[in-house]
Each structure stands twice: as C-alpha cells, then as structure tokens.
C-alpha cells in the first residue's frame, strides 16, 4: 500500500498554477482528477480536513502544492467507517 500511495503522490503536477488562488471546489476537482477511486474525496471530507488541520490554513486558499500531500496522508489514515460517518454529516 505504501508504494501505491507514493506513486499516487508523485503523479504529474496539477494543471492549476501554483500562484493562482485555489478554491475548495477547484482543489476537490484537481484532487479527484488525479486520484484513484479509493482516494476520491468529497466537500464534506475537505471540510473535516480543514477543521482538523487548521494550522495548515492561513486563509481560504486551497493550494494544491501545499495541501494535497497532507490531505492524502490524512485521508489514507481514515477507515471506511470514518469516511462514511463524515460524509453522512
């Protein structure tokens, strides 16, 4: 599993420019475009991530380069039940 996560994290960089301000919806779109099915995200998962990892956010910018790796690591730490519970709220 570790190798598949590493391959996923090392995929080609997203098409959104680094300096461009990125919204949560843009981040979600780029993340899901680059992710295998088992790592697809939802707005609810992103919202929970932002709450739990508030120190990563200085503003409302969802920087692909800055946040994608921490998000994937956080996402892979969740169980299926955790994801279902978050998505139900």
DSSP file (Angstrom, degrees, kcal/mol; ACC not computed):
  #  RESIDUE AA STRUCTURE BP1 BP2  ACC     N-H-->O    O-->H-N    N-H-->O    O-->H-N    TCO  KAPPA ALPHA  PHI   PSI    X-CA   Y-CA   Z-CA
    1    1 A X     >        0   0    0      0, 0.0     4,-2.2     0, 0.0     5,-0.2   0.000 360.0 360.0 360.0 -39.5    0.0    0.0    0.0
    2    2 A X  H  >  +     0   0    0      1,-0.2     4,-2.4     2,-0.2     5,-0.2   0.903 360.0  50.7 -57.5 -42.4    2.8    2.4    0.8
    3    3 A X  H  > S+     0   0    0      1,-0.2     4,-2.5     2,-0.2    -1,-0.2   0.886 108.5  50.9 -64.9 -38.9    4.2    2.1   -2.7
    4    4 A X  H  > S+     0   0    0      2,-0.2     4,-2.2     1,-0.2    -1,-0.2   0.877 110.5  49.7 -67.6 -35.7    0.8    2.8   -4.3
    5    5 A X  H  X S+     0   0    0     -4,-2.2     4,-2.8     2,-0.2    -2,-0.2   0.919 110.8  50.0 -65.9 -42.8    0.5    5.9   -2.1
    6    6 A X  H  X S+     0   0    0     -4,-2.4     4,-1.7     2,-0.2    -2,-0.2   0.918 111.0  48.4 -61.8 -43.6    4.0    7.1   -3.1
    7    7 A X  H  < S+     0   0    0     -4,-2.5    -1,-0.2     1,-0.2    -2,-0.2   0.911 112.3  50.0 -61.9 -41.2    3.2    6.5   -6.8
    8    8 A X  H >< S+     0   0    0     -4,-2.2     3,-1.3     1,-0.2    -2,-0.2   0.926 111.5  47.5 -62.0 -45.9   -0.1    8.5   -6.3
    9    9 A X  H 3< S+     0   0    0     -4,-2.8    -1,-0.2     1,-0.3    -2,-0.2   0.768 109.9  53.8 -69.0 -25.1    1.7   11.4   -4.6
   10   10 A X  T 3< S+     0   0    0     -4,-1.7    -1,-0.3    -5,-0.2    -2,-0.2   0.332  81.8 125.1 -93.1   8.1    4.4   11.5   -7.3
   11   11 A X  S <  S-     0   0    0     -3,-1.3     3,-0.1    -4,-0.2    -3,-0.1  -0.119  77.8 -64.8 -61.1 165.2    1.9   11.8  -10.2
   12   12 A X        -     0   0    0      1,-0.1    -1,-0.2    22,-0.0     3,-0.1  -0.153  66.3 -93.8 -51.6 143.7    2.3   14.7  -12.6
   13   13 A X        -     0   0    0     -3,-0.1    -1,-0.1     1,-0.1    -3,-0.0  -0.244  48.1 -95.7 -61.8 147.7    1.6   18.1  -11.0
   14   14 A X        -     0   0    0      1,-0.1    -1,-0.1    -3,-0.1    17,-0.0  -0.164  27.5-119.2 -61.8 159.6   -1.9   19.5  -11.2
   15   15 A X  S    S+     0   0    0     -3,-0.1     2,-0.3     2,-0.1    -1,-0.1   0.601  83.9 101.3 -80.0 -11.7   -2.8   21.9  -14.0
   16   16 A X  S    S-     0   0    0      1,-0.1    -2,-0.1    10,-0.1     6,-0.1  -0.592  83.1-110.7 -75.8 132.8   -3.7   24.8  -11.7
   17   17 A X    >   -     0   0    0     -2,-0.3     3,-0.6     1,-0.1    47,-0.2  -0.298  18.5-126.0 -64.2 146.0   -0.9   27.3  -11.4
   18   18 A X  T 3  S+     0   0    0      1,-0.2    -1,-0.1    45,-0.1     4,-0.1   0.887 108.8  46.7 -60.2 -42.7    1.0   27.5   -8.1
   19   19 A X  T 3  S+     0   0    0      2,-0.1    -1,-0.2    44,-0.0     2,-0.2   0.628  90.7 102.6 -79.7 -12.7    0.5   31.2   -7.7
   20   20 A X  S <  S-     0   0    0     -3,-0.6     2,-0.4     1,-0.1    -4,-0.0  -0.481  81.2-114.1 -72.7 138.2   -3.2   31.1   -8.5
   21   21 A X        -     0   0    0     -2,-0.2     2,-0.5    42,-0.1    -1,-0.1  -0.592  35.2-152.9 -72.1 129.3   -5.7   31.3   -5.6
   22   22 A X        -     0   0    0     -2,-0.4    40,-3.2    -4,-0.1     2,-0.1  -0.896   1.5-145.8-113.0 131.5   -7.5   27.9   -5.5
   23   23 A X     >  -     0   0    0     -2,-0.5     4,-2.6    38,-0.2     5,-0.2  -0.395  31.2-106.2 -85.6 169.0  -10.9   27.4   -4.1
   24   24 A X  H  > S+     0   0    0      1,-0.2     4,-2.6     2,-0.2     5,-0.2   0.898 122.1  51.3 -60.9 -41.1  -12.1   24.3   -2.2
   25   25 A X  H  > S+     0   0    0      2,-0.2     4,-2.3     1,-0.2    -1,-0.2   0.888 110.4  48.2 -66.0 -38.7  -14.1   23.2   -5.2
   26   26 A X  H  > S+     0   0    0      2,-0.2     4,-2.7     1,-0.2     5,-0.2   0.919 111.6  50.1 -66.2 -43.1  -11.1   23.6   -7.5
   27   27 A X  H  X S+     0   0    0     -4,-2.6     4,-3.0     1,-0.2     5,-0.2   0.934 111.3  49.2 -58.6 -46.6   -8.9   21.7   -5.1
   28   28 A X  H  X S+     0   0    0     -4,-2.6     4,-2.7     1,-0.2     5,-0.2   0.917 111.4  49.3 -59.6 -45.4  -11.5   18.9   -5.0
   29   29 A X  H  X S+     0   0    0     -4,-2.3     4,-1.9     2,-0.2    -2,-0.2   0.935 114.8  43.3 -61.2 -48.0  -11.8   18.7   -8.8
   30   30 A X  H  X S+     0   0    0     -4,-2.7     4,-1.6     2,-0.2    -2,-0.2   0.919 114.5  50.4 -65.1 -44.3   -8.0   18.6   -9.2
   31   31 A X  H  X S+     0   0    0     -4,-3.0     4,-0.8    -5,-0.2     3,-0.3   0.945 113.1  45.0 -59.7 -49.3   -7.5   16.1   -6.4
   32   32 A X  H  < S+     0   0    0     -4,-2.7     3,-0.3     1,-0.2    -1,-0.2   0.826 109.0  56.8 -67.5 -31.1  -10.2   13.7   -7.7
   33   33 A X  H  < S+     0   0    0     -4,-1.9    -1,-0.2    -5,-0.2    -2,-0.2   0.859 115.0  38.1 -65.0 -34.7   -8.9   14.0  -11.3
   34   34 A X  H  < S+     0   0    0     -4,-1.6     2,-0.3    -3,-0.3    -1,-0.2   0.488 104.7  88.7 -94.1  -5.3   -5.5   12.8  -10.1
   35   35 A X  S  < S-     0   0    0     -4,-0.8     5,-0.1    -3,-0.3     2,-0.1  -0.684  74.2-120.2-103.1 147.2   -6.7   10.2   -7.6
   36   36 A X    >   -     0   0    0     -2,-0.3     3,-1.9     1,-0.1     4,-0.2  -0.342  44.8 -96.6 -69.4 165.2   -7.6    6.5   -7.9
   37   37 A X  G >  S+     0   0    0      1,-0.3     3,-1.4     2,-0.2    -1,-0.1   0.840 122.7  58.3 -55.7 -38.1  -11.2    5.7   -6.9
   38   38 A X  G 3  S+     0   0    0      1,-0.3    -1,-0.3     3,-0.0    -2,-0.0   0.611 109.1  46.1 -72.2  -9.2  -10.3    4.7   -3.4
   39   39 A X  G <  S+     0   0    0     -3,-1.9    -1,-0.3    -7,-0.1    -2,-0.2   0.183  80.0 130.6-115.5  15.4   -8.8    8.1   -2.7
   40   40 A X    <   -     0   0    0     -3,-1.4     2,-0.2    -4,-0.2    -8,-0.0  -0.397  43.3-152.3 -66.5 148.1  -11.7   10.2   -4.2
   41   41 A X        -     0   0    0    -13,-0.2     2,-0.3    -2,-0.1    -1,-0.1  -0.694   9.5-148.1-120.3 170.5  -12.8   13.0   -1.9
   42   42 A X     >  -     0   0    0     -2,-0.2     4,-2.2     1,-0.1     5,-0.2  -0.856  35.1-105.6-129.8 167.0  -16.0   15.0   -1.2
   43   43 A X  H  > S+     0   0    0     -2,-0.3     4,-2.5     1,-0.2     5,-0.2   0.883 121.5  55.7 -60.4 -37.9  -16.6   18.5    0.0
   44   44 A X  H  > S+     0   0    0      1,-0.2     4,-2.1     2,-0.2    -1,-0.2   0.894 106.6  48.9 -63.9 -39.7  -17.5   17.1    3.4
   45   45 A X  H  > S+     0   0    0      2,-0.2     4,-2.5     1,-0.2    -1,-0.2   0.912 111.3  50.3 -64.9 -41.6  -14.2   15.3    3.7
   46   46 A X  H  X S+     0   0    0     -4,-2.2     4,-2.5     1,-0.2    -2,-0.2   0.905 109.3  51.5 -62.5 -40.9  -12.4   18.5    2.7
   47   47 A X  H  X S+     0   0    0     -4,-2.5     4,-1.9     2,-0.2    -1,-0.2   0.917 110.9  47.1 -63.0 -43.0  -14.3   20.5    5.3
   48   48 A X  H  X S+     0   0    0     -4,-2.1     4,-2.8     2,-0.2     5,-0.2   0.907 110.7  53.0 -64.7 -41.4  -13.4   18.0    8.1
   49   49 A X  H  X S+     0   0    0     -4,-2.5     4,-2.5     1,-0.2    -2,-0.2   0.924 108.5  50.0 -58.4 -45.3   -9.7   18.1    6.9
   50   50 A X  H  < S+     0   0    0     -4,-2.5    -1,-0.2     1,-0.2    -2,-0.2   0.888 112.1  48.2 -62.7 -38.9   -9.7   21.9    7.2
   51   51 A X  H >< S+     0   0    0     -4,-1.9     3,-0.8     1,-0.2    -2,-0.2   0.928 116.7  41.5 -65.7 -45.9  -11.2   21.7   10.7
   52   52 A X  H 3< S+     0   0    0     -4,-2.8    -2,-0.2     1,-0.2    -1,-0.2   0.783 123.3  37.9 -75.5 -26.8   -8.7   19.0   11.9
   53   53 A X  T >< S+     0   0    0     -4,-2.5     3,-2.2    -5,-0.2     4,-0.3  -0.249  70.4 145.2-117.4  43.8   -5.7   20.6   10.2
   54   54 A X  G X   +     0   0    0     -3,-0.8     3,-1.6     1,-0.3    -1,-0.1   0.765  63.4  68.4 -55.8 -30.2   -6.5   24.3   10.8
   55   55 A X  G 3  S+     0   0    0      1,-0.3    -1,-0.3    -3,-0.2    -2,-0.1   0.721  91.5  61.8 -66.1 -19.1   -2.8   25.2   11.3
   56   56 A X  G <  S+     0   0    0     -3,-2.2     2,-0.5    -6,-0.1    -1,-0.3   0.653  95.2  74.2 -77.3 -14.8   -2.2   24.4    7.6
   57   57 A X    <   +     0   0    0     -3,-1.6     3,-0.1    -4,-0.3     5,-0.1  -0.882  41.3 164.1-109.3 122.8   -4.6   27.2    6.5
   58   58 A X  S    S-     0   0    0     -2,-0.5     2,-0.2     3,-0.2    -1,-0.1   0.580  79.0  -8.3-103.4 -17.4   -3.7   30.8    6.8
   59   59 A X  S    S-     0   0    0      2,-0.3    -1,-0.1     0, 0.0     0, 0.0  -0.773  93.6 -71.6-154.8-162.8   -6.5   31.9    4.5
   60   60 A X  S    S+     0   0    0     -2,-0.2     2,-0.4    -3,-0.1   -36,-0.1   0.336  86.1 121.1 -88.8   8.3   -9.2   30.4    2.3
   61   61 A X        -     0   0    0      1,-0.1     2,-0.9   -38,-0.1    -2,-0.3  -0.607  50.1-158.5 -76.9 125.9   -6.6   29.4   -0.4
   62   62 A X        -     0   0    0    -40,-3.2     2,-0.2    -2,-0.4    -1,-0.1  -0.614  16.9-162.7-100.9  69.2   -6.6   25.7   -1.1
   63   63 A X     >  -     0   0    0     -2,-0.9     4,-2.6     1,-0.2     5,-0.4  -0.342  12.6-152.4 -59.1 120.7   -3.1   25.4   -2.5
   64   64 A X  H  > S+     0   0    0      1,-0.2     4,-1.9     2,-0.2     5,-0.3   0.937  95.3  47.7 -59.1 -48.0   -2.7   22.2   -4.4
   65   65 A X  H  4 S+     0   0    0      1,-0.2     4,-0.3     2,-0.2    -1,-0.2   0.864 118.7  38.7 -64.3 -37.5    1.0   22.1   -3.8
   66   66 A X  H  4 S+     0   0    0      1,-0.1     4,-0.4     2,-0.1    -1,-0.2   0.855 126.6  29.0 -83.2 -35.9    0.8   22.9   -0.1
   67   67 A X  H  X S+     0   0    0     -4,-2.6     4,-2.5     2,-0.1     5,-0.2   0.664  97.0  78.5-105.5 -18.4   -2.2   20.8    0.9
   68   68 A X  H  X S+     0   0    0     -4,-1.9     4,-2.7    -5,-0.4     5,-0.2   0.936  96.3  46.4 -64.5 -46.8   -2.6   17.8   -1.4
   69   69 A X  H  > S+     0   0    0     -5,-0.3     4,-2.4    -4,-0.3     5,-0.2   0.948 115.3  45.4 -62.3 -49.5    0.1   15.7    0.3
   70   70 A X  H  > S+     0   0    0     -4,-0.4     4,-2.4     1,-0.2    -1,-0.2   0.891 113.3  52.5 -60.3 -36.1   -1.1   16.3    3.8
   71   71 A X  H  X S+     0   0    0     -4,-2.5     4,-3.2     2,-0.2    -2,-0.2   0.933 109.2  47.9 -64.6 -44.5   -4.7   15.7    2.7
   72   72 A X  H  X S+     0   0    0     -4,-2.7     4,-2.6     2,-0.2    -2,-0.2   0.914 112.6  49.0 -62.9 -42.7   -3.8   12.4    1.1
   73   73 A X  H  X S+     0   0    0     -4,-2.4     4,-0.8    -5,-0.2    -1,-0.2   0.911 114.4  45.4 -63.0 -41.7   -2.0   11.3    4.2
   74   74 A X  H >X S+     0   0    0     -4,-2.4     3,-0.7    -5,-0.2     4,-0.6   0.928 113.1  50.8 -64.7 -45.0   -4.9   12.3    6.4
   75   75 A X  H >< S+     0   0    0     -4,-3.2     3,-1.1     1,-0.3    -2,-0.2   0.885 108.0  51.6 -62.1 -40.7   -7.4   10.7    4.0
   76   76 A X  H 3< S+     0   0    0     -4,-2.6    -1,-0.3     1,-0.2    -2,-0.2   0.678 101.8  62.2 -73.0 -15.7   -5.5    7.4    4.0
   77   77 A X  H << S+     0   0    0     -4,-0.8    -1,-0.2    -3,-0.7     2,-0.2   0.649  88.6  91.0 -81.2 -14.6   -5.5    7.4    7.8
   78   78 A X  S << S-     0   0    0     -3,-1.1     2,-0.1    -4,-0.6    -3,-0.0  -0.535  73.6-132.7 -81.2 145.1   -9.3    7.2    7.9
   79   79 A X     >  -     0   0    0     -2,-0.2     4,-2.3     1,-0.1     5,-0.2  -0.462  29.6-105.1 -84.4 167.8  -11.2    3.9    7.9
   80   80 A X  H  > S+     0   0    0      1,-0.2     4,-2.4     2,-0.2     5,-0.2   0.887 124.5  52.6 -59.2 -39.1  -14.1    3.3    5.6
   81   81 A X  H  > S+     0   0    0      2,-0.2     4,-2.5     1,-0.2    -1,-0.2   0.889 106.8  52.2 -65.2 -39.3  -16.4    3.8    8.5
   82   82 A X  H  > S+     0   0    0      2,-0.2     4,-2.5     1,-0.2    -2,-0.2   0.937 110.5  48.0 -59.8 -47.2  -14.8    7.1    9.3
   83   83 A X  H  X S+     0   0    0     -4,-2.3     4,-2.5     1,-0.2    -2,-0.2   0.915 112.1  48.9 -61.2 -44.3  -15.3    8.3    5.7
   84   84 A X  H  X S+     0   0    0     -4,-2.4     4,-1.2     1,-0.2    -1,-0.2   0.918 111.1  50.3 -61.4 -43.7  -18.9    7.2    5.7
   85   85 A X  H  X S+     0   0    0     -4,-2.5     4,-0.9     1,-0.2     3,-0.4   0.913 112.2  46.7 -61.9 -44.3  -19.6    8.9    9.0
   86   86 A X  H >< S+     0   0    0     -4,-2.5     3,-0.7     1,-0.2    -1,-0.2   0.912 111.5  51.4 -63.9 -43.1  -18.1   12.2    7.8
   87   87 A X  H 3< S+     0   0    0     -4,-2.5    -1,-0.2     1,-0.2    -2,-0.2   0.682 104.7  57.6 -71.7 -17.4  -20.0   12.0    4.5
   88   88 A X  H 3<        0   0    0     -4,-1.2    -1,-0.2    -3,-0.4    -2,-0.2   0.746 360.0 360.0 -81.1 -24.7  -23.3   11.5    6.3
   89   89 A X    <<        0   0    0     -4,-0.9    -1,-0.2    -3,-0.7    -2,-0.2   0.459 360.0 360.0 -80.0 360.0  -23.0   14.7    8.3
